[in-house]
């Protein structure tokens, strides 16, 4: 649900802080899905595979893979 946070950089850093050493994080976010603001949640972001990889690597994650059903993996 990272598309619903105002500051995805801070959210990625928070995920990194919550991840146990040697742990894994799975991030899933829409790209080609319509804007969805149900239940009062604002919809702020869409990430390309390259953008999501960059966001997570800058937060200190070692990214194993980024996959997409819409475009080729980055």
C-alpha positions in Angstrom: 0.0 0.0 0.0 3.0 2.3 -0.5 1.0 4.2 -3.1 -1.1 5.6 -0.2 1.7 7.1 1.9 2.7 10.8 1.5 6.4 10.1 2.0 7.4 6.8 0.4 11.1 7.5 1.2 10.3 7.6 4.9 8.0 4.5 4.5 10.8 2.5 2.9 13.3 3.6 5.6 10.7 2.5 8.2 10.3 -0.9 6.5 14.1 -1.3 6.6 14.2 -0.5 10.3 11.5 -3.0 11.0 13.1 -5.8 9.0 15.1 -8.3 11.2 18.7 -8.9 10.1 18.6 -11.5 7.3 14.8 -11.0 6.9 12.9 -10.3 3.8 10.3 -7.7 2.8 7.9 -8.2 -0.1 6.5 -5.0 -1.6 3.6 -4.9 -3.9 2.2 -1.8 -5.5 0.0 -1.0 -8.5 1.1 0.8 -11.6 -1.5 0.4 -14.3 -4.4 0.3 -11.9 -6.9 3.3 -11.8 -6.5 5.8 -8.9 -8.2 4.3 -5.9 -9.1 6.4 -2.9 -11.6 4.2 -1.1 -12.1 4.4 2.7 -10.6 7.9 2.8 -7.1 6.8 1.8 -5.4 9.2 -0.7 -3.7 7.6 -3.7 -0.3 9.4 -4.3 2.2 7.4 -6.3 2.8 4.9 -9.1 6.3 3.3 -9.3 8.0 1.8 -12.3 10.0 -1.3 -11.5 13.2 0.8 -11.8 11.7 3.5 -9.5 10.7 0.9 -6.9 14.1 -0.8 -7.0 15.8 2.7 -6.6 13.5 3.6 -3.6 14.2 0.3 -1.8 18.0 0.3 -2.5 18.3 3.9 -1.2 16.6 2.7 1.9 19.3 0.1 2.4 17.6 -3.0 1.0 19.4 -5.5 -1.1 16.8 -6.0 -3.8 16.6 -9.6 -5.1 14.1 -9.0 -7.9 11.4 -6.6 -9.1 8.7 -8.1 -11.3 5.8 -6.7 -13.1 3.0 -8.1 -15.2 2.7 -4.9 -17.2 6.3 -4.4 -18.4 9.6 -6.2 -18.5 11.4 -6.6 -15.1 14.0 -4.0 -14.2 
